[in-house]
Amino acid sequence: EVRVKDNTLDLTKREFDLLQYLLENKNIVINRETLLEHIWGYDFSGETNAVDVYIRYLRAKIEEPFGLKFIHTVRGVGYVIKDE
């Protein structure tokens, strides 16, 4: 279950898995290839922009409605959730 400011959010399994992996690796920049490997599996044969799409979904569900910013893009590298 994901809660933000006393609101329960509905996430897909993939969104939840991505968020959980980023949180488990807080303050570590994770590149797209590593995220694809861990979240989509070794046999994933789609486009690498799948990570970017799902990050956008998470931002739309978690950050934008609540005025938060905690998923950070490290340009040319990947994504990180930082302790603020």
Secondary structure, 3 states (H helix, E strand, C coil): CEEECCEEECCCHHHHHHHHHHHHCCCCCEEHHHHHHHHHCCCCCCCCCHHHHHHHHHHHHHHHHHCCCCEEEECCCEEEECCC
